């Protein structure tokens, strides 16, 4: 916004991720800033998303041959915009996962939740549209599968993502599981080899083929989503009736079904381009075309396809049986 219209301001959702914001007031914590020795003068005014920043600079207008185009503050943290696009309404109590390479799991609150239990569980209070709080934690997304795909392509195995899903559907469910958040898997590596090594070290034997490895990754992610949702419910004291999954990861239909099976609640998948949609919503609110975040979500529900995945009772029993073993994995 500074480069486009010359305003020196800091949008709230971005400011909320700096660890220098007072979660309760929504403004800079100058007491903390003073203690760490950072000059107060460098901190600009905090402004809310869905507001007007200004007009395009005259020199840019001249260069582009356009008029005085307005510039708006959106949820400039990408997850803030993604969560804004969640098409709520299926259930009163809902959680979300913004799923891509990484996954952000959480809930939307009206007030920050600042407790010792939340801190120990590694949850954070980040800003959202309409002064909402994104109470969330970072977990693994499809990184493991992406790295497997990269390794296999280097070996001449050019599996598409739909190919990998079909392979996994034919593999035995929950035969092999890993903790997706283990440090072993965080850096670029020979991921299939790392998964086989982890399974061997944890007394499971080794996945026999690529299909078993894909199934291992997807089953493990579903178990991770379940374990972290249980933790979220324990921290908030709320039983969630529905999980919304937005972002690119929601296109993996098998992962969505397995997540519903693991959590034993419906999983609502979509929209895919959640961040871009939330960005547009914020601009429309700022420009007076939409009255509120709630109105924007109604438009999302009417405009973008979503798919509901309901849990399978038999697979849920298998996930329940496997969950204690998963919780012990490091």
TAPECOR-V471879 format. One record per residue. RES is the residue in three letters. PSI is psi in whole degrees, -180 to 180 (999 if undefined). OMEGA is omega in radians with two decimals (NA if undefined). Layout:
# TAPECOR-V471879
res->RES psi->PSI omega->OMEGA
res->RES psi->PSI omega->OMEGA
This chain:
# TAPECOR-V471879
res->UNK psi->-32 omega->3.09
res->UNK psi->-46 omega->-3.11
res->UNK psi->-32 omega->-3.08
res->UNK psi->-38 omega->-3.05
res->UNK psi->0 omega->3.02
res->UNK psi->4 omega->3.13
res->UNK psi->129 omega->3.07
res->UNK psi->96 omega->-3.11
res->UNK psi->162 omega->3.10
res->UNK psi->121 omega->-3.11
res->UNK psi->141 omega->-2.95
res->UNK psi->-44 omega->-3.06
res->UNK psi->-34 omega->3.06
res->UNK psi->-45 omega->-3.14
res->UNK psi->-33 omega->-3.06
res->UNK psi->-12 omega->-3.14
res->UNK psi->4 omega->-3.04
res->UNK psi->-13 omega->-3.00
res->UNK psi->15 omega->3.11
res->UNK psi->13 omega->-3.13
res->UNK psi->141 omega->2.99
res->UNK psi->114 omega->-3.03
res->UNK psi->-30 omega->-3.06
res->UNK psi->-37 omega->-3.12
res->UNK psi->-24 omega->-3.09
res->UNK psi->14 omega->3.12
res->UNK psi->170 omega->3.13
res->UNK psi->140 omega->3.06
res->UNK psi->86 omega->-3.03
res->UNK psi->-23 omega->3.04
res->UNK psi->-45 omega->3.10
res->UNK psi->-43 omega->-3.12
res->UNK psi->-40 omega->3.11
res->UNK psi->-40 omega->-3.12
res->UNK psi->-34 omega->-3.11
res->UNK psi->2 omega->2.99
res->UNK psi->24 omega->3.09
res->UNK psi->134 omega->-3.10
res->UNK psi->132 omega->-3.13
res->UNK psi->-28 omega->-3.00
res->UNK psi->-20 omega->-3.09
res->UNK psi->-4 omega->-3.08
res->UNK psi->113 omega->-3.10
res->UNK psi->171 omega->3.07
res->UNK psi->138 omega->3.08
res->UNK psi->130 omega->3.13
res->UNK psi->152 omega->-3.10
res->UNK psi->152 omega->2.97
res->UNK psi->166 omega->-3.12
res->UNK psi->30 omega->3.08
res->UNK psi->162 omega->-3.11
res->UNK psi->129 omega->3.10
res->UNK psi->-37 omega->-3.11
res->UNK psi->-158 omega->3.12
res->UNK psi->153 omega->3.10
res->UNK psi->135 omega->-3.11
res->UNK psi->143 omega->3.14
res->UNK psi->-39 omega->-3.12
res->UNK psi->-32 omega->3.09
res->UNK psi->-40 omega->3.07
res->UNK psi->-44 omega->-3.11
res->UNK psi->-44 omega->-3.12
res->UNK psi->-38 omega->-3.08
res->UNK psi->-13 omega->-3.10
res->UNK psi->40 omega->-3.12
res->UNK psi->178 omega->3.14
res->UNK psi->-163 omega->-3.08
res->UNK psi->78 omega->-3.10
res->UNK psi->131 omega->3.12
res->UNK psi->149 omega->3.09
res->UNK psi->129 omega->-3.06
res->UNK psi->148 omega->2.97
res->UNK psi->125 omega->3.07
res->UNK psi->-177 omega->2.95
res->UNK psi->91 omega->-2.94
res->UNK psi->-16 omega->2.90
res->UNK psi->126 omega->-2.97
res->UNK psi->-35 omega->3.14
res->UNK psi->-31 omega->3.08
res->UNK psi->-43 omega->3.10
res->UNK psi->-39 omega->3.14
res->UNK psi->-46 omega->-3.12
res->UNK psi->-33 omega->3.11
res->UNK psi->-28 omega->-3.08
res->UNK psi->0 omega->-3.13
res->UNK psi->122 omega->-3.06
res->UNK psi->75 omega->-3.02
res->UNK psi->162 omega->3.11
res->UNK psi->-17 omega->3.13
res->UNK psi->-36 omega->-3.12
res->UNK psi->154 omega->3.12
res->UNK psi->-46 omega->-3.11
res->UNK psi->112 omega->-3.08
res->UNK psi->151 omega->3.01
res->UNK psi->170 omega->-3.13
res->UNK psi->156 omega->2.91
res->UNK psi->123 omega->2.96
res->UNK psi->107 omega->-2.87
res->UNK psi->122 omega->3.00
res->UNK psi->-130 omega->3.04
res->UNK psi->-43 omega->3.02
res->UNK psi->169 omega->-3.14
res->UNK psi->138 omega->3.08
res->UNK psi->116 omega->-3.09
res->UNK psi->132 omega->3.13
res->UNK psi->-163 omega->3.12
res->UNK psi->165 omega->3.08
res->UNK psi->119 omega->-3.13
res->UNK psi->161 omega->3.05
res->UNK psi->-25 omega->-3.10
res->UNK psi->152 omega->3.09
res->UNK psi->147 omega->3.06
res->UNK psi->102 omega->-3.05
res->UNK psi->88 omega->-3.14
res->UNK psi->163 omega->3.11
res->UNK psi->-36 omega->3.11
res->UNK psi->-41 omega->3.12
res->UNK psi->-40 omega->3.14
res->UNK psi->-45 omega->-3.12
res->UNK psi->-28 omega->3.12
res->UNK psi->3 omega->3.10
res->UNK psi->40 omega->3.02
res->UNK psi->152 omega->-3.11
res->UNK psi->154 omega->3.07
res->UNK psi->108 omega->-3.13
res->UNK psi->155 omega->-3.05
res->UNK psi->152 omega->3.06
res->UNK psi->-176 omega->3.07
res->UNK psi->157 omega->3.10
res->UNK psi->33 omega->3.11
res->UNK psi->24 omega->3.07
res->UNK psi->159 omega->3.07
res->UNK psi->126 omega->3.01
res->UNK psi->100 omega->3.12
res->UNK psi->107 omega->-2.92
res->UNK psi->169 omega->3.04
res->UNK psi->153 omega->3.12
res->UNK psi->131 omega->3.06
res->UNK psi->177 omega->-3.11
res->UNK psi->143 omega->3.01
res->UNK psi->-132 omega->-3.04
res->UNK psi->16 omega->3.14
res->UNK psi->-45 omega->-3.11
res->UNK psi->-43 omega->-3.13
res->UNK psi->-38 omega->3.11
res->UNK psi->-41 omega->3.12
res->UNK psi->-38 omega->3.05
res->UNK psi->-45 omega->3.14
res->UNK psi->-44 omega->-3.14
res->UNK psi->-44 omega->-3.14
res->UNK psi->-43 omega->-3.12
res->UNK psi->-37 omega->3.09
res->UNK psi->-38 omega->3.09
res->UNK psi->-25 omega->3.11
res->UNK psi->4 omega->3.14
res->UNK psi->5 omega->3.11
res->UNK psi->96 omega->-3.04
res->UNK psi->69 omega->3.11
res->UNK psi->133 omega->2.94
res->UNK psi->168 omega->3.12
res->UNK psi->-33 omega->3.08
res->UNK psi->-34 omega->3.06
res->UNK psi->-45 omega->-3.09
res->UNK psi->-37 omega->3.10
res->UNK psi->-44 omega->3.12
res->UNK psi->-39 omega->3.09
res->UNK psi->-46 omega->-3.08
res->UNK psi->-34 omega->-3.14
res->UNK psi->-28 omega->-3.12
res->UNK psi->-11 omega->-3.10
res->UNK psi->158 omega->-3.13
res->UNK psi->128 omega->-3.10
res->UNK psi->140 omega->2.99
res->UNK psi->27 omega->3.06
res->UNK psi->-38 omega->3.12
res->UNK psi->138 omega->3.09
res->UNK psi->150 omega->3.08
res->UNK psi->162 omega->2.95
res->UNK psi->107 omega->-3.05
res->UNK psi->-22 omega->-3.10
res->UNK psi->4 omega->3.12
res->UNK psi->141 omega->-3.10
res->UNK psi->-26 omega->-3.12
res->UNK psi->-29 omega->-3.01
res->UNK psi->1 omega->-2.96
res->UNK psi->-33 omega->-3.10
res->UNK psi->155 omega->3.03
res->UNK psi->135 omega->-3.04
res->UNK psi->-178 omega->2.97
res->UNK psi->86 omega->-2.98
res->UNK psi->-44 omega->3.10
res->UNK psi->-39 omega->3.12
res->UNK psi->-40 omega->3.12
res->UNK psi->-40 omega->3.13
res->UNK psi->-44 omega->3.10
res->UNK psi->-42 omega->3.13
res->UNK psi->-45 omega->-3.13
res->UNK psi->-45 omega->3.14
res->UNK psi->-41 omega->3.12
res->UNK psi->-45 omega->-3.10
res->UNK psi->-25 omega->-3.14
res->UNK psi->16 omega->3.01
res->UNK psi->24 omega->-3.12
res->UNK psi->-6 omega->-2.96
res->UNK psi->-165 omega->-3.11
res->UNK psi->138 omega->3.01
res->UNK psi->132 omega->-2.99
res->UNK psi->-27 omega->-3.06
res->UNK psi->179 omega->-3.09
res->UNK psi->-36 omega->3.13
res->UNK psi->-41 omega->3.14
res->UNK psi->-34 omega->3.11
res->UNK psi->-44 omega->3.11
res->UNK psi->-45 omega->3.14
res->UNK psi->-39 omega->3.08
res->UNK psi->-46 omega->-3.13
res->UNK psi->-48 omega->-3.06
res->UNK psi->-42 omega->3.07
res->UNK psi->-42 omega->-3.10
res->UNK psi->-38 omega->3.08
res->UNK psi->-42 omega->3.11
res->UNK psi->-41 omega->3.08
res->UNK psi->-39 omega->3.10
res->UNK psi->-45 omega->3.10
res->UNK psi->-41 omega->-3.14
res->UNK psi->-48 omega->-3.09
res->UNK psi->-41 omega->-3.12
res->UNK psi->-32 omega->3.07
res->UNK psi->-39 omega->3.04
res->UNK psi->-43 omega->3.12
res->UNK psi->-43 omega->3.11
res->UNK psi->-43 omega->3.13
res->UNK psi->-37 omega->3.12
res->UNK psi->-39 omega->-3.12
res->UNK psi->-40 omega->-3.06
res->UNK psi->-21 omega->-3.08
res->UNK psi->19 omega->-3.11
res->UNK psi->136 omega->3.03
res->UNK psi->117 omega->-3.06
res->UNK psi->135 omega->-3.01
res->UNK psi->-8 omega->-3.05
res->UNK psi->144 omega->3.05
res->UNK psi->121 omega->3.04
res->UNK psi->129 omega->3.07
res->UNK psi->121 omega->3.12
res->UNK psi->165 omega->3.13
res->UNK psi->179 omega->-3.03
res->UNK psi->-32 omega->-3.10
res->UNK psi->-22 omega->-3.10
res->UNK psi->-9 omega->3.09
res->UNK psi->-15 omega->3.10
res->UNK psi->93 omega->-3.01
res->UNK psi->-34 omega->3.12
res->UNK psi->-43 omega->3.10
res->UNK psi->-40 omega->3.12
res->UNK psi->-44 omega->3.14
res->UNK psi->-43 omega->3.13
res->UNK psi->-35 omega->3.11
res->UNK psi->-42 omega->3.07
res->UNK psi->-42 omega->3.12
res->UNK psi->-43 omega->-3.09
res->UNK psi->-41 omega->-3.09
res->UNK psi->-19 omega->-3.10
res->UNK psi->34 omega->3.02
res->UNK psi->160 omega->3.10
res->UNK psi->143 omega->3.01
res->UNK psi->124 omega->3.11
res->UNK psi->114 omega->-3.04
res->UNK psi->123 omega->3.09
res->UNK psi->159 omega->0.07
res->UNK psi->163 omega->-3.11
res->UNK psi->-52 omega->-3.09
res->UNK psi->58 omega->-2.97
res->UNK psi->-43 omega->-3.09
res->UNK psi->-44 omega->3.13
res->UNK psi->-39 omega->-3.14
res->UNK psi->-45 omega->3.10
res->UNK psi->-36 omega->3.08
res->UNK psi->-48 omega->3.13
res->UNK psi->-39 omega->3.11
res->UNK psi->-45 omega->-3.13
res->UNK psi->-41 omega->3.11
res->UNK psi->-41 omega->-3.13
res->UNK psi->-38 omega->3.09
res->UNK psi->-45 omega->-3.14
res->UNK psi->-32 omega->-3.10
res->UNK psi->3 omega->3.11
res->UNK psi->8 omega->-3.13
res->UNK psi->-24 omega->3.06
res->UNK psi->144 omega->-3.09
res->UNK psi->-30 omega->-3.00
res->UNK psi->171 omega->3.04
res->UNK psi->-41 omega->3.14
res->UNK psi->-42 omega->3.10
res->UNK psi->-40 omega->3.12
res->UNK psi->-40 omega->3.14
res->UNK psi->-33 omega->3.07
res->UNK psi->-39 omega->3.10
res->UNK psi->-39 omega->3.09
res->UNK psi->-47 omega->-3.13
res->UNK psi->-34 omega->-3.10
res->UNK psi->-14 omega->-2.96
res->UNK psi->-24 omega->-3.02
res->UNK psi->138 omega->-3.12
res->UNK psi->138 omega->3.00
res->UNK psi->157 omega->3.12
res->UNK psi->135 omega->3.14
res->UNK psi->127 omega->3.10
res->UNK psi->120 omega->3.14
res->UNK psi->146 omega->-3.06
res->UNK psi->146 omega->3.04
res->UNK psi->124 omega->-3.03
res->UNK psi->-41 omega->-3.10
res->UNK psi->-45 omega->3.12
res->UNK psi->-33 omega->3.08
res->UNK psi->-41 omega->3.10
res->UNK psi->-38 omega->3.12
res->UNK psi->-40 omega->3.08
res->UNK psi->-42 omega->3.13
res->UNK psi->-38 omega->3.14
res->UNK psi->-34 omega->-3.08
res->UNK psi->-23 omega->-3.02
res->UNK psi->-46 omega->3.12
res->UNK psi->-38 omega->3.11
res->UNK psi->-41 omega->-3.13
res->UNK psi->-42 omega->-3.09
res->UNK psi->-23 omega->-3.13
res->UNK psi->-14 omega->-3.11
res->UNK psi->139 omega->3.10
res->UNK psi->999 omega->NA
